Amino acid sequence: MAEAIEIYDDRLLAIVRPDASLQLLANDAVHSEGPVYFHEDDSVVWSDAHGNRLLRWSSTDGVSVLRSPSDYQSGNYRDLEGRLVACSSGLRAIIRREHDNEWKVLVDRYQKKRLNSPNDLVVKSDNTIWFTDPPYGITEPNQGYGGEQEQPGSYVYRFDPATGEIYPVVTDMVRPNGLAFSPDESLLYVSDTAAFNIPGGPHHIRVYEVVGVGVARRRHRYLKNGHVFAVIDPGQPDGLRVDEHGNVFTSSEDSVQIYAPDGTRLGKIFVPETSANLTFGGKKGDSLSGTLRERLFITAGHSLYVIELNTCGLQL
């Protein structure tokens, strides 16, 4: 096993290749965040969150600047039409790149009050957007334009772009940050990064059961039975993703940590910079040997890294 990998449970051997090595793809960002993969041209778009830029790496073109300034984009994802959907900490909004490449604000308020600063998001199979809303774009000078907090707390929201309906689905976390659904969308994992600037604050991942749509619409209740899935150490969890088997990949101070669906920590992929976020990319059979395996792209510090895996991830 390569030096970049540490094994705590033998189940990791089915996830990470024995000869896996971490490769550096780019290193010119101020703070790399929010990667999203485009299979159409084998490219990754990610945020230079503190540099106020949106960057792109492709296997053929290398690194380029896609948008500058980017209004402090952070988390990025794709909707069911393949459009880039993003969190703008500067605009305090969820934004979307339309098919004509123009950017559109989808939502920036709840109950007529401005959002804090959306940080990360995922798109569910019904095309609803679920996003976290900590205040970092207000409180941290290199993450937004500042301003006054208008919402009473830091919540996770469900937004339906078809109807314009927005509703908080998680209200019991301090600083919700990264989030990801399980393969069947029956569970939602959410990281809490409060320990970043609150002494003694949580640094864990919580998991919630997703309530059926009919019940949810009647009661405005979309999640239930939230509890701590894993406490992340060292550092805090930030971005996270789930593979096809339900294993949870989360960033941390020294590595990407991998957890089985039962909460057992299986191992680590060490990263030389503090990892902030990650995404899966590539196609089955795209490796030179022709075996079925995937790639994990990791944004960490100033950089973008990639490592080959033996598992496929969930990512539009």
Secondary structure, DSSP 8 states (H G I E B T S, - for coil): --TTEEESSGGGGGTB-TT---EEEE---SSEEEEEEETTTTEEEEEETTTTEEEEEETTTEEEEEESS-SSEEEEEE-TTS-EEEEETTTTEEEEE-TTS-EEEEE-EETTEE-S----EEE-TTS-EEEE--SHHHH-TTSS------SSS--EEEEETTTTEEEEEE-S-SSEEEEEE-TTSSEEEEEE-GGGTSTT---EEEEEEE--HHHHHHHT--EEEEEEEEE--SS----EEEBTT--EEEE-SSEEEEE-TTS-EEEEEE-SS-EEEEEEE--TT-STT----EEEEEEETTEEEEEEESS-B---
